[in-house]
Each structure stands twice: as C-alpha cells, then as structure tokens.
C-alpha cells in the first residue's frame, strides 16, 4: 500500500496539485416580481397621476367575484406551506430596506448626477407604486410574502437520458395587513396574471371556491400551465393549477402538517435575526430523502432470468447497500435544516446563517462540529503578513474513525491494509497522530497580489511571494515528532528500494523512468523539516512537514520556512492588536473563524479604483479598508454564523463593481465590433484584388466598406472610424505594399482604442491586419500591434488560412 502523511491528514494534502423545471422557477420569480414591483416606473413618474383615492372607512371590499369577507386572523406565514417543502423563502418590510439603501449618500449622489445611466428616479418609487394602484409604502412594509418550492408527486423527467429528476412546483403566498389591502392585491392579480399564461383564445377568468378560499383560474392552452389565484381574508396564494389544486386540498385537511410547526424549522427560525427583511430555509430532510430515492432509482437492478444477470443484480444490490451505508456514515441525517436571514437597518446589513445539527449523532458531519472551542493558538505561529486566515476545530479521533469506516465500506481489506501500514511505519495513526492533535486546523495565505489575480484570472496565482501553509495544534508535539520521524524513515526506505529497482529494470519502450524523490531532513533555524515528495532539483517546492513548538506545519518547504522565520522573530499574527481585537469577539463556543487582512482589502480597493469609470467613482469616496472577521459558533443544536457590515460600504463596493463590470463589458463589445469591421474590410480587399484591383489592394476605406456591406450607412461608419472614435476605436489608414523582390502586393491596417489607459479606456487591445488574413493583437498598454505581434484570429478561408496554432 502506498501510504503517505496525506492519507492520515486529508486536510494537509497539497493544495496546488429541462423545460418545465425552468419554467416553474422562472414563473415563480416573475409572479413574485409582479406582486412586489411590476410597474412601469418611468411612465408612472412621467404621468404623475393624482394620488389614489382613500379607501372607504369600512374594511369590507366591494361586492363581486374578488370580494372576500373572511376576517379570521392569518396563521404565521410558514404554516401555509407543507412540512416537506424543498425550499422556503419569505420577505417582509422590503420598502424599509429599500429606503435604507436609497439613503446611502454615495447612491444619492450617483442617482442625482446628470450623467447617471438610469432613466428613472429610484428615490421616488413610492409615487410610482401609488400611480399604478399599489398600496402605500406603509401597507407594503406590513405585507409578508412567502415562496415555497415543492416536489411534484410522481412527476419525473430524465436529465440527458441519464437519471430521473423531479418536477418542481411552487406556490406564492401573500399576507396583507388588512382586508382592504388584500382586495387591492387581488385586483392587481386579476390585471396582471393573465399576461403570464399562453392562450390563443380569449378566455375569461373562471371564478370558483375551494373551502374558505375563493379562486380565480386564468386558463392557458395547456391546462397544467393555467394560473390559479386563491384568496381568503388577508391571505392570497398564486401558482400553477396542479400545485394550487394540491395546496387547496391540503389547506382543507385538519391533518395538514405545516412547515411552520416542524421542529427543524422552528429551531432554525428561532435563531434567525429579529426584524429581518427576508429569510431562506433549505429543508435538508426532504433533500436527503430525495437523494436516497435517486440513488435507489439509479442503481435499481434490472430483473432477468438468466444466471449472469442474477449475479449482476446481486452485485448491484450490494453496491446500493454500500452507497446507503456511506450516506448514513456521512451523518447527513443529523443535519436538520439550514436557514439564511438578512436585515437592513440603521445603516448596517446583518446576515445570519443557521444550521441545525445533532452533534451527538454518528457520522462525519457531527464529528466535524464536535471539536473544542477554537483557542487561536495557531495565531501565535502565523506570520504577521498573513492575508487570509481560516480555522476550524474538529474532533480528530472521531473524524479519523469515521473516515476509516467510510473507506472500509467499499474495500473490505482496507482495515487490514491500514494495520499492515501501521506495522510497516511503526506508527499507530490514531493514538500517535490523531490523538496528539487538539483538532484545531488552520489555513494561512500570504503574499497574494490582487493585480496578479486580475491579470491571470486565477484565484491563487503562484508567484515567488505567494505563501500558503496548514497548521494543526498539538497537545503532544513530541509524539508527533516521533511519529513523523518513523514515517519519514519508511518513506526513505521505499524510495531507495524503488531507485534500486529502476536501476535494473527497463522502462516501457519510448519512455524513461520518472525520477524518484529522495526524502530528506533539513534543519532550519533549529527546527527539523521533513521533505516527503517533490522534485530533487527544486526542494523549495517539495511537500514538507515540521513540528514547531506545539504546532504541526505543512506546506511547501519555502512555506514552512516562512512560518519558522516569522515565529523566531516574534512577527506573528497573534501579536497584532487589530487581529486580537477582532478574533477576541468570537462567540463563547466558537468552532471556526475566518479573517481577511486590511492590507489585502486595501489592494482590492486600489484595483477597483483603477478599474472604475469616472462617473462611478462616487461610490468609492470615503471607503477605507479594514480587517474582516467572521466566526462560526455553536448554540445547542445550532451552528451559527453572523456577518455585520456597513451598508454604505456594501453599496459603494457594489456600485463601483457594477461600474467596473459594465465598463469591461463595453470594452469587450467595442473589441468585438472592430474585429467584425476588420473582417469585412479583409474580405472586401480580397474581392477587390480578384476584380477591379487586378492583384492590387485598395487604400480607400469607404470604397472597401461599401463593397463589403453594400450599404451606405456601413460605409459611412467605417469612414467615420478613420477620423474620430467610433465604438471606442479608431482605424488607421491602409498602408499598401507594392509587389516587388519576388513578393506579391500587400496591405496592412491597424485599429486602436481612442482611450488606451485608465478606467475610462475604450478598449484593452490594439489590432493589426494584413493580406494574410491573420489578425494580430497586443495589449493597448504595450503599444500598437504590428506584423510581429501574436496572432489572435484568422479571417482567411480555411483552405488558404495560415497555420495559427502556434500564433
């Protein structure tokens, strides 16, 4: 068995190495949008209608099919949805959150600017609401909206013909603050819901009644796509006909089991933020049941009478049993719902995530959540220039035992192999390694350059200054040293045996043996470093392990040295006051924490300023970087995480990010547009040379443009590009090369952005085109592209196109 430390510590291995479904989700979003915000803002603000007439003193709405006389107090919103709902979301006090956002000074300045790209004044959205018949803001703020996604019973389709997926249906429930507001919402529904159904015939809505609910059906050509609105008192529900039929039936049953009274939901909801504006609940129990059923469906044996098929069916049944064991050992059944809530209040945005989990249950998930409180001792070894820090406390022996059991599920000999490996290494992995760890595992990243991330498009650019290391706090560091010394000796013997075998054996024809890495021990600043795997010529990047004081450190050799250097000099994160203040605010029973340094956020802000166009720079005014902390805590059966961020900061980052993204999209559109122009000019040049040019090319862009497109407007556009920026680019003149010295006639043409640098630049590339049809590109910051620049496209016909595979 090829055994390495990575088998023992999976967290220290090297990091570098459909239609109905879519329609239902889309329609759910559209219907929710209808109820909350379906109006023509620009038209409403232009019209400036008279304020809506006040509602009569009585709360009884006008007589007619939309009237409702129910006066019973509505239930809590979640009690209108079944306990087996897949996902549930609710929204309330949305106007309050909108007002908080619109009060942010940077957004107010942006909306008031004359060059604002928005065609409407969002600050007067309440006038638009009133103009189209919506209740006033106070009424909307008191209105609660819930959306539930459920599995449609016995309705499945196959995804790509591979495995069955269920049909998902939705129901939207709205609870108005009073009957008059409910009647207003019903009227809006009767006005807008017919626009969401497809029916080529003029069919009137069909009124009806189901129990205490009055119903209105908006027929579609396909009956299952008809929309149904049901209302009773302050409660209004909307959905497609099959879902609403089931929902109305459930509402009439005294045995109906609602989500709002399910224990998992109640426990999660109690922990979510008070005065929230919205929440989302994921029903892990329902999802787990679906996953188990899916596996059973996928791996269901095919019955057959012949012996071979019976043997195969038996093997498949055993495999299904192993899958079920694996799912059970994962502990997914111990997870009892996940909730997310957010609130916007007093210039702060609070987000809270809650996971219900029975830590006493068997399985991997409970083992991961059963560690001691995070002590932060690893921070005394983390370099003070650490940019990203994440720590998690687990139960190491429980995790080790569970992983060992899960591995043995599919390999009956796994336990025997582990015992053989332990005898071979002379190490009891559980007693000498897992038990020697407190369970506090930490990851640290340093030397990250945001500009490199932007330029390379990778999350972790591996530059010379980039550092990453993993830490594990130990309660018996000498036991760890002894264990790794034994493992190292065994690894060295194995490497020597393999080198000896390679010396006498012949590799397969046409190949050579891969060099065997020589495990080696290094002493650095008085600390022992074990190098286990890598390149003999580049030991700085070899995988290495060291035990420094009472902390196990793993990473590249250079990363381990980084940790030792800063620890010896006392330049650690644990000695920084700003870190200790934020880290000290962790909950009483914290199981994990994360940190992003102020320096890294400063880099991100600088990069954002460099990429944000001028008119969006207002969002960045006054923003300063700060260290960010977040903590994962435990409160009984609940795993909790709370993030509290300044609203102006979030709005500023979002606004500037939107501006930078819009500018990038505009530059890409400009570049694509000029490519098409250059393609048309090349094709026109080829046509001209074959005809009127008699082997020569034209230097008249208007002539070529008209020939390429056959229309005067296109010709004028190209001519315009030769005199001033058009779509952000300018075309240079056509340069002709007469035939001579054995070479045929040729031409060349360049295109470059009108603004080459800064956040308001109009393109990121310059282009060069000649008679070969090869388009050559060069970053605008590097100068104009020419015949020596790398090729990035070819316009020549396939049969005559040059080989651009190496361009």
C-alpha positions in Angstrom: 0.0 0.0 0.0 1.4 3.4 -1.0 0.9 5.3 2.2 1.9 8.9 2.9 1.0 11.5 5.5 -1.7 12.7 3.2 -3.6 9.6 3.9 -3.6 10.4 7.6 -4.3 14.1 7.3 -6.5 14.7 4.2 -6.6 18.4 5.2 -2.8 18.8 4.7 -2.5 17.3 1.2 -1.1 19.7 -1.4 -3.5 22.3 -2.4 -1.9 23.0 -5.8 -2.0 19.7 -7.1 -35.4 20.5 -18.5 -38.2 22.9 -19.7 -40.9 22.6 -17.0 -38.4 22.9 -14.3 -37.0 26.1 -15.7 -40.5 27.4 -16.5 -41.7 26.9 -12.9 -38.8 28.6 -11.4 -38.9 31.5 -13.8 -42.6 31.9 -13.4 -42.2 31.9 -9.6 -39.7 34.7 -9.9 -42.0 36.6 -12.3 -45.0 36.2 -10.1 -43.2 37.4 -7.0 -41.9 40.3 -9.0 -45.5 41.0 -10.1 -46.7 41.2 -6.6 -43.9 43.4 -5.3 -42.7 45.5 -8.2 -44.4 45.1 -11.5 -44.9 48.6 -12.8 -43.6 51.0 -15.4 -41.6 53.4 -13.3 -40.6 55.8 -16.0 -44.1 56.1 -17.3 -45.6 56.4 -13.9 -43.3 59.2 -13.0 -43.9 61.0 -16.2 -47.7 60.7 -15.8 -47.7 61.9 -12.1 -51.3 60.8 -11.7 -53.4 62.1 -8.9 -52.9 60.2 -5.6 -55.2 57.2 -5.3 -58.5 57.8 -3.5 -58.6 56.9 0.1 -60.1 53.6 0.9 -63.6 53.8 2.5 -63.7 53.6 6.2 -65.1 50.1 6.2 -62.7 47.2 5.6 -65.2 45.3 3.5 -64.2 45.4 -0.2 -66.7 46.0 -3.0 -69.0 43.2 -3.9 -68.1 41.0 -6.8 -66.0 38.0 -7.7 -62.9 39.4 -6.0 -64.7 40.3 -2.7 -63.8 38.4 0.4 -65.4 38.6 3.8 -63.1 36.4 5.8 -61.9 38.1 9.0 -60.0 35.3 10.7 -56.5 36.2 11.8 -54.0 34.7 9.4 -51.6 32.0 10.6 -47.8 32.6 10.6 -46.7 32.6 7.0 -44.7 29.4 7.2 -47.8 27.5 8.2 -49.2 27.9 4.7 -46.6 25.6 3.3 -46.2 21.8 3.8 -43.5 20.4 6.1 -41.8 18.6 3.2 -41.2 21.8 1.2 -37.8 21.7 -0.5 -37.0 25.4 -0.1 -38.9 28.2 1.6 -38.3 31.9 1.4 -40.1 34.8 3.0 -39.9 38.6 2.6 -41.2 41.4 4.7 -40.5 45.1 5.3 -39.0 45.4 1.9 -39.7 49.1 1.5 -37.9 49.8 4.7 -34.8 48.0 3.3 -35.1 49.9 0.0 -35.3 53.2 1.9 -32.2 52.3 3.9 -30.3 51.6 0.7 -31.5 54.8 -1.1 -30.4 56.9 1.9 -26.8 56.0 1.3 -25.1 59.2 0.4 -23.0 57.8 -2.5 -26.0 56.3 -4.1 -28.0 59.5 -3.7 -25.2 61.5 -5.4 -25.0 58.9 -8.2 -28.7 59.0 -8.9 -28.8 62.8 -8.9 -25.9 63.1 -11.3 -26.8 64.4 -14.8 -24.8 61.5 -16.4 -26.5 58.7 -14.4 -27.2 55.8 -16.7 -30.5 55.1 -15.0 -33.6 56.5 -16.9 -35.7 56.8 -13.7 -35.5 58.4 -10.3 -35.5 55.4 -7.9 -35.8 57.7 -4.9 -39.5 58.4 -5.9 -40.5 54.8 -6.3 -43.4 55.3 -3.8 -45.1 57.7 -6.2 -44.9 55.1 -9.0 -46.4 52.5 -6.7 -49.4 54.7 -5.9 -49.8 55.7 -9.6 -50.3 52.2 -10.7 -52.7 51.2 -7.9 -50.4 49.6 -5.3 -51.0 50.3 -1.7 -48.8 52.9 0.0 -45.3 52.1 1.4 -46.6 51.5 4.9 -49.0 48.9 3.7 -46.4 47.2 1.6 -43.9 47.2 4.5 -46.6 45.3 6.6 -47.2 42.8 3.8 -45.5 39.4 4.1 -44.7 37.2 1.1 -43.7 33.6 1.1 -42.5 31.3 -1.7 -42.3 27.5 -1.4 -40.7 25.0 -3.8 -42.1 21.5 -3.6 -41.5 18.2 -5.4 -44.4 17.3 -7.7 -45.5 13.8 -6.7 -45.0 11.1 -9.3 -43.7 13.7 -11.8 -40.2 12.9 -13.1 -38.1 13.5 -16.2 -34.7 12.2 -17.2 -31.8 14.6 -17.4 -29.9 13.9 -20.6 -31.4 10.4 -20.5 -29.1 9.5 -17.6 -31.1 9.8 -14.3 -34.5 11.0 -13.2 -35.1 14.4 -11.8 -38.3 15.5 -10.1 -40.6 18.2 -11.3 -40.5 21.2 -9.0 -43.6 23.3 -8.4 -44.1 26.5 -6.5 -46.7 28.4 -4.5 -46.5 32.1 -3.6 -48.5 33.2 -0.5 -49.0 36.8 0.4 -50.5 38.0 3.7 -51.8 41.6 3.5 -52.1 43.7 6.7 -55.8 44.1 6.3 -58.7 43.1 4.0 -58.7 46.3 2.1 -55.0 45.9 1.1 -55.8 42.2 0.2 -58.6 43.3 -2.1 -56.1 45.7 -3.8 -53.6 42.9 -4.4 -56.4 40.7 -5.8 -57.3 43.4 -8.3 -53.7 43.7 -9.3 -53.5 39.9 -9.7 -56.6 39.9 -11.9 -55.0 42.6 -14.0 -51.5 41.1 -14.5 -51.7 37.3 -14.0 -53.4 36.7 -17.4 -50.3 38.1 -19.1 -48.3 35.2 -17.7 -50.3 32.4 -19.4 -50.3 31.4 -23.1 -53.7 31.1 -24.6 -54.5 31.9 -28.2 -58.2 32.2 -27.5 -60.0 34.9 -25.5 -61.0 33.0 -22.3 -62.4 34.8 -19.3 -61.0 34.0 -15.9 -63.0 31.3 -14.2 -64.2 32.0 -10.6 -64.6 29.2 -8.1 -64.4 28.3 -4.5 -62.4 25.7 -2.5 -63.2 25.5 1.2 -62.8 29.0 2.6 -60.8 30.2 -0.4 -62.3 32.0 -3.4 -60.4 31.1 -6.5 -59.8 32.6 -9.9 -58.3 30.4 -12.7 -56.6 32.1 -15.6 -56.8 29.4 -18.4 -53.8 28.5 -20.6 -53.8 26.5 -23.7 -52.3 23.7 -21.7 -54.4 23.0 -18.6 -51.3 22.4 -16.3 -50.0 25.8 -17.3 -53.1 27.7 -16.1 -52.5 30.0 -13.2 -54.8 29.9 -10.1 -55.2 32.7 -7.6 -56.9 31.9 -4.3 -57.8 34.4 -1.6 -59.4 34.4 1.8 -59.4 37.4 4.1 -55.8 38.7 4.2 -54.3 35.6 2.5 -53.6 35.4 -1.2 -51.9 32.4 -2.9 -50.8 32.0 -6.5 -49.4 29.1 -8.5 -49.9 26.8 -11.5 -53.0 24.8 -11.4 -51.6 21.3 -10.3 -49.7 22.9 -7.4 -52.6 25.1 -6.3 -55.0 22.1 -6.5 -52.8 20.2 -4.1 -52.3 23.2 -1.9 -56.0 24.0 -1.6 -56.7 20.3 -0.8 -54.0 20.4 1.9 -55.4 23.6 3.4 -58.8 22.0 3.9 -57.4 18.9 5.7 -57.3 19.1 9.5 -54.3 16.7 9.5 -52.2 19.1 7.4 -48.6 19.2 8.7 -47.2 22.7 8.1 -43.6 23.7 7.8 -44.1 26.3 10.5 -44.6 23.6 13.1 -41.8 21.3 12.1 -39.2 21.0 14.8 -36.2 21.6 12.4 -37.8 24.7 11.0 -38.8 26.1 14.4 -35.3 25.6 15.8 -33.7 27.3 12.9 -36.2 30.2 12.8 -35.7 31.0 16.5 -32.0 31.6 15.8 -32.5 33.9 12.8 -32.2 37.7 13.1 -35.1 39.6 14.6 -36.8 42.3 12.4 -35.4 40.5 9.3 -36.3 41.6 5.8 -36.0 38.1 4.4 -35.0 34.5 5.0 -34.4 31.3 3.1 -34.8 27.9 4.6 -33.4 24.7 3.0 -35.2 21.5 4.1 -32.3 19.1 4.3 -34.6 16.3 5.4 -36.6 16.4 2.2 -33.4 16.8 0.1 -31.9 13.8 1.9 -34.9 11.7 1.2 -34.8 12.7 -2.5 -31.1 11.9 -2.8 -31.6 8.4 -1.3 -34.6 7.8 -3.6 -32.4 9.0 -6.5 -29.6 6.6 -5.7 -32.2 3.8 -5.4 -33.6 4.7 -8.8 -30.2 4.9 -10.5 -28.9 1.7 -9.1 -32.1 -0.4 -9.2 -31.1 -3.8 -10.6 -32.7 -4.9 -13.9 -34.7 -8.2 -13.3 -33.8 -11.0 -15.6 -34.0 -14.8 -15.5 -30.5 -15.8 -16.8 -27.8 -16.6 -14.3 -25.4 -13.8 -15.4 -28.0 -11.2 -14.9 -28.8 -12.6 -11.5 -25.2 -12.3 -10.5 -25.1 -8.7 -11.8 -28.3 -7.9 -10.0 -26.8 -9.2 -6.7 -23.6 -7.1 -7.3 -25.7 -4.0 -8.0 -27.8 -4.6 -4.9 -24.6 -4.9 -2.8 -23.4 -1.7 -4.3 -26.7 0.1 -3.4 -26.3 -1.1 0.1 -22.8 0.3 0.3 -24.0 3.6 -1.0 -26.7 3.7 1.6 -24.1 2.9 4.3 -21.9 5.7 3.0 -24.7 8.2 3.1 -25.6 7.1 6.6 -21.9 7.3 7.8 -21.7 10.8 6.4 -24.1 12.0 9.0 -26.2 13.9 6.6 -29.3 12.7 8.5 -28.1 14.7 11.6 -28.4 18.0 9.6 -31.9 19.3 10.4 -32.4 22.3 8.1 -30.4 25.3 7.1 -31.5 28.9 7.2 -30.3 32.2 6.0 -31.7 35.6 7.0 -30.7 39.2 6.4 -31.8 42.5 7.7 -31.1 46.1 6.7 -31.4 48.6 9.5 -29.7 51.7 10.8 -27.1 51.7 8.1 -26.0 48.1 8.8 -26.6 44.8 6.9 -26.8 41.8 9.2 -26.6 38.3 7.7 -27.1 35.2 9.7 -26.7 31.6 8.7 -28.0 28.8 10.9 -27.6 25.0 10.5 -29.5 22.6 12.7 -27.2 19.7 13.6 -27.3 16.9 16.2 -23.7 16.7 17.2 -24.3 13.6 19.3 -25.2 11.6 16.2 -22.9 9.3 14.4 -21.3 10.4 11.1 -18.7 12.7 9.6 -20.7 16.0 9.8 -21.3 15.7 13.6 -17.6 14.8 14.0 -16.5 17.9 12.2 -18.8 20.0 14.5 -17.7 18.3 17.8 -14.3 19.8 18.4 -13.3 22.0 21.3 -13.7 25.8 21.2 -11.3 27.5 18.9 -8.4 28.8 21.0 -6.5 30.7 18.4 -3.2 29.2 19.5 -2.2 28.8 15.9 -2.2 32.6 15.5 1.0 32.6 17.6 2.7 30.9 14.8 1.0 32.6 11.8 3.2 35.2 10.1 2.0 38.7 10.7 1.7 39.3 7.0 -0.9 36.6 6.7 -3.6 37.9 4.4 -6.2 35.2 4.8 -6.7 33.1 7.9 -9.3 30.3 8.4 -9.5 27.9 11.3 -11.9 25.1 12.2 -12.0 23.0 15.3 -12.9 19.3 14.8 -12.9 16.1 16.8 -9.8 14.5 15.4 -10.3 11.0 16.6 -14.0 10.9 15.6 -13.1 12.3 12.2 -10.3 9.7 11.8 -12.5 6.8 12.9 -15.4 7.9 10.7 -13.2 8.3 7.6 -11.7 4.9 8.3 -15.1 3.3 8.5 -16.3 5.1 5.3 -13.2 3.9 3.4 -13.8 0.4 4.6 -17.4 0.4 3.2 -16.1 -0.1 -0.3 -12.9 -2.0 0.4 -13.3 -4.9 2.8 -9.5 -5.2 3.0 -9.0 -1.5 3.9 -8.8 -2.2 7.7 -6.2 -4.9 7.1 -4.2 -2.6 4.8 -4.2 0.1 7.5 -2.9 -2.4 10.1 -0.2 -3.5 7.7 0.8 0.1 7.0 0.9 0.8 10.8 3.3 -2.1 11.3 5.4 -1.0 8.3 5.7 2.6 9.6 5.8 1.6 13.2 3.1 4.1 14.0 -0.4 3.8 15.4 -2.1 6.5 13.4 -5.0 7.0 15.8 -3.1 7.0 19.0 0.1 8.7 18.0 -1.1 11.2 15.5 -4.9 11.8 15.6 -5.0 11.7 19.4 -1.9 14.0 19.5 -3.9 16.8 17.9 -6.4 19.1 19.6 -8.5 19.3 16.4 -7.8 23.0 15.7 -6.9 23.1 12.0 -5.8 26.4 10.4 -5.0 27.6 6.9 -3.0 30.7 6.2 -2.3 32.5 3.0 0.2 35.4 2.4 1.9 37.2 -0.5 -1.3 37.3 -2.5 -1.3 40.1 -5.1 -4.8 41.2 -6.2 -3.4 42.6 -9.5 -1.9 39.2 -10.3 -5.3 37.6 -9.6 -7.0 40.1 -12.0 -4.4 39.7 -14.7 -4.2 35.9 -14.6 -7.8 35.2 -13.9 -6.9 32.6 -11.3 -7.9 32.6 -7.6 -4.4 31.8 -6.3 -1.5 32.9 -8.6 1.6 31.1 -7.8 4.2 33.8 -7.7 7.5 33.8 -5.9 6.0 35.7 -3.0 2.9 33.6 -2.7 2.7 31.6 0.6 0.2 29.1 2.0 0.6 26.7 4.9 -1.6 24.5 7.0 -1.4 24.3 10.8 -2.6 21.7 13.3 -2.4 22.5 17.1 -1.0 19.6 19.1 -1.4 18.6 22.7 1.6 16.2 22.4 4.1 17.6 20.0 6.8 15.1 20.9 4.5 12.2 19.9 4.1 13.9 16.5 7.8 14.4 16.0 8.4 10.7 16.8 5.6 9.6 14.5 6.8 11.7 11.6 10.4 10.5 12.1 9.2 6.9 11.8 7.1 7.7 8.7 10.0 9.5 7.1 12.3 6.6 7.7 9.9 4.2 6.0 9.4 6.6 3.1 13.2 6.9 2.6 13.5 3.1 2.6 10.7 2.8 0.0 12.4 5.5 -2.2 15.7 3.6 -2.0 14.1 0.3 -3.0 12.3 2.0 -5.9 15.6 3.6 -7.2 17.3 0.2 -6.9 14.5 -1.4 -8.9 14.7 1.3 -11.6 18.4 0.6 -11.9 17.9 -3.0 -13.1 14.5 -2.8 -14.8 13.8 -1.4 -18.2 11.1 1.2 -18.7 8.5 0.7 -21.4 9.7 1.4 -24.9 9.9 5.1 -25.7 9.7 6.2 -22.1 12.0 6.9 -19.2 11.6 6.4 -15.5 10.3 9.3 -13.6 13.0 10.4 -11.1 12.4 9.1 -7.6 12.3 11.9 -5.0 14.8 11.4 -2.2 13.1 12.1 1.1 15.4 14.2 3.2 15.6 16.0 6.5 16.5 19.7 6.7 17.4 21.7 9.8 16.3 25.3 9.5 16.7 27.8 12.4 17.0 24.9 14.8 13.7 23.3 13.5 13.5 19.9 11.8 11.8 19.9 8.4 10.9 16.6 6.7 10.6 16.7 2.9 8.4 13.9 1.7 7.7 14.5 -2.0 8.6 16.8 -4.9 11.5 17.4 -7.3 15.0 16.7 -6.3 16.1 19.8 -8.2 13.5 22.1 -6.6 13.3 21.2 -2.9 11.9 24.6 -2.0 8.6 23.5 -3.6 8.7 20.0 -2.2 5.9 18.9 0.3 7.3 19.4 3.8 6.2 18.9 7.4 7.6 20.4 10.6 6.6 20.5 14.3 7.3 24.0 15.6 6.8 24.2 19.4 3.3 22.7 19.7 2.0 23.2 16.2 2.3 20.9 13.1 3.0 22.9 10.0 2.6 21.5 6.5 3.2 23.1 3.0 6.0 23.7 0.6 9.4 23.9 2.1 9.5 27.6 1.4 6.1 28.0 3.2 7.4 26.1 6.2 10.5 28.3 6.3 8.2 31.4 6.1 6.4 30.2 9.2 9.7 29.4 11.1 11.3 32.7 10.2 8.4 34.9 11.5 7.9 32.7 14.6 11.6 33.1 15.5 11.4 36.9 15.1 8.2 37.1 17.0 6.4 38.6 14.0 3.2 36.7 14.3 -0.4 37.4 13.7 -1.2 36.7 17.4 0.9 39.7 18.4 -1.1 42.2 16.3 -3.6 44.2 18.2 -6.1 44.6 15.3 -6.2 40.9 14.9 -6.6 40.1 18.6 -9.5 42.6 18.9 -11.5 41.0 16.0 -10.6 37.5 16.9 -11.4 38.1 20.6 -15.0 38.8 19.6 -15.7 35.2 18.7 -18.7 33.5 20.3 -18.4 31.7 23.6 -18.4 28.3 21.8 -16.7 29.2 18.5 -15.9 26.2 16.3 -14.4 28.3 13.5 -13.2 31.7 12.4 -12.0 33.5 9.3 -10.0 36.7 8.7 -9.1 38.9 5.8 -6.4 41.4 6.4 -6.8 45.1 5.9 -3.8 45.1 3.5 -5.5 42.7 1.2 -8.7 44.7 1.2 -6.6 47.8 0.5 -5.2 46.1 -2.6 -8.7 45.2 -3.7 -9.9 48.8 -3.2 -7.0 50.2 -5.2 -7.6 47.7 -8.0 -11.3 48.6 -8.0 -10.4 52.3 -8.2 -8.2 51.7 -11.1 -11.0 49.9 -13.0 -14.0 52.0 -12.1 -15.1 54.6 -14.6 -15.2 58.3 -13.6 -19.0 58.5 -13.1 -18.9 55.5 -10.8 -16.0 56.8 -8.7 -18.5 58.5 -6.3 -19.2 55.0 -4.8 -15.6 54.7 -3.7 -15.4 58.1 -2.0 -14.7 57.7 1.7 -14.3 53.9 1.6 -11.3 52.7 3.7 -10.1 49.2 4.1 -10.5 47.4 7.4 -9.8 43.8 8.7 -12.7 41.5 8.3 -13.6 38.7 10.7 -16.4 36.2 10.8 -17.0 33.4 13.3 -18.9 30.1 13.4 -20.4 29.5 16.8 -22.5 26.7 18.4 -25.7 27.3 20.4 -27.1 24.0 21.5 -28.1 22.1 18.3 -27.5 25.1 16.1 -24.4 26.1 14.2 -24.5 29.8 13.6 -22.6 32.4 11.6 -23.2 36.2 11.7 -21.8 38.9 9.5 -22.5 42.5 10.2 -21.3 45.0 7.6 -21.7 48.7 7.0 -24.4 49.4 4.4 -22.6 52.3 2.8 -19.5 50.1 2.3 -21.6 47.4 0.7 -23.4 49.8 -1.6 -20.1 51.5 -2.5 -18.4 48.2 -3.4 -21.5 47.0 -5.3 -21.9 50.3 -7.2 -18.2 50.5 -8.1 -18.1 46.8 -9.0 -21.1 47.3 -11.3 -19.4 50.3 -13.0 -16.2 48.3 -13.5 -18.1 45.3 -14.8 -20.2 47.5 -17.2 -17.0 49.2 -18.5 -15.4 45.8 -19.1 -18.4 44.6 -21.0 -18.4 47.8 -23.1 -14.7 47.3 -23.9 -15.4 43.7 -25.0 -18.3 44.8 -27.2 -16.0 47.5 -28.7 -13.3 45.0 -29.4 -15.8 42.5 -31.0 -17.2 45.3 -33.1 -13.9 46.3 -34.5 -13.0 42.7 -35.2 -16.1 42.4 -37.4 -15.2 45.6 -39.2 -11.7 44.3 -39.9 -13.1 41.0 -41.1 -15.4 42.8 -43.5 -12.5 45.0 -44.8 -10.3 42.0 -45.3 -13.0 40.2 -47.3 -13.6 43.3 -49.4 -9.8 43.6 -50.1 -9.7 40.0 -51.4 -12.7 40.7 -53.6 -11.2 43.9 -54.9 -7.8 42.3 -55.6 -9.5 39.5 -57.6 -11.5 42.0 -59.7 -11.0 45.7 -60.2 -7.6 45.8 -58.4 -6.1 43.2 -60.7 -3.9 41.8 -58.0 -3.5 45.0 -56.1 -5.3 46.2 -53.0 -7.3 49.5 -52.3 -6.3 52.1 -49.8 -9.8 53.7 -49.8 -11.7 52.5 -46.7 -15.1 54.0 -47.8 -14.8 52.1 -51.1 -14.0 48.8 -49.4 -16.6 49.3 -46.7 -19.3 49.9 -49.3 -18.1 46.9 -51.3 -18.1 44.7 -48.2 -21.6 45.6 -47.0 -23.3 47.0 -50.0 -24.9 49.8 -47.9 -24.1 53.4 -47.5 -24.6 53.5 -43.7 -21.9 50.9 -43.2 -19.6 52.8 -45.5 -20.1 55.9 -43.5 -19.4 54.1 -40.2 -16.0 52.9 -41.4 -15.1 56.3 -42.8 -16.1 57.8 -39.5 -13.7 55.4 -37.7 -10.8 56.9 -39.7 -11.5 60.4 -38.3 -12.8 60.0 -34.8 -13.6 57.3 -32.3 -16.4 55.1 -33.3 -17.5 52.4 -30.8 -14.4 53.3 -28.9 -11.9 52.5 -31.7 -10.1 54.4 -34.4 -8.9 52.8 -37.7 -5.5 53.8 -39.0 -5.0 54.3 -42.8 -4.5 51.4 -45.1 -0.8 51.0 -45.9 -0.1 49.5 -49.3 3.0 47.4 -50.2 3.6 47.2 -53.9 4.7 43.9 -55.5 8.5 43.6 -55.7 11.5 41.5 -54.8 9.5 38.3 -55.6 6.8 39.2 -53.2 3.2 39.9 -54.2 1.4 43.2 -53.3 0.1 43.5 -49.8 -1.6 45.8 -47.4 -1.8 46.4 -43.6 -4.3 48.1 -41.4 -4.3 48.9 -37.6 -7.1 49.7 -35.1 -6.5 51.0 -31.6 -8.7 52.3 -28.8 -9.4 56.0 -28.6 -8.5 55.9 -24.9 -5.8 53.4 -24.0 -5.3 53.8 -20.3 -7.3 54.4 -17.2 -10.7 53.2 -16.0 -12.4 55.0 -18.9 -10.3 53.4 -21.6 -12.4 52.2 -24.6 -10.5 49.0 -25.3 -7.8 46.7 -24.0 -6.2 45.6 -27.3 -4.8 47.0 -30.5 -5.1 45.2 -33.8 -3.1 44.6 -36.9 -4.4 43.1 -40.1 -2.6 42.3 -43.4 -3.2 40.4 -46.6 -2.6 37.0 -44.9 -5.9 37.4 -43.1 -4.2 36.9 -39.7 -5.4 39.3 -37.1 -2.7 40.2 -34.6 -3.4 41.6 -31.1 -1.4 43.4 -28.5 -2.4 44.8 -25.1 -3.0 48.6 -25.6 -0.7 49.4 -22.7 2.2 47.7 -24.7 1.7 49.8 -27.8 0.3 49.2 -31.3 0.1 45.7 -32.7 2.3 45.0 -35.8 3.4 42.2 -38.1 5.4 40.7 -35.2 2.6 40.7 -32.7 1.0 37.4 -31.7 -1.9 36.2 -33.8 -5.3 36.1 -32.2 -7.7 35.2 -35.1 -7.7 34.4 -38.8 -10.1 35.7 -41.4 -8.6 33.7 -44.3 -10.7 30.9 -45.8 -10.0 27.5 -44.3 -8.3 26.1 -47.4 -5.9 29.0 -47.6 -5.7 30.1 -44.0 -2.2 30.1 -42.5 -1.4 27.8 -39.6 -2.2 29.9 -36.5 -1.8 27.0 -34.0 1.5 28.5 -32.9 0.5 32.1 -33.1 
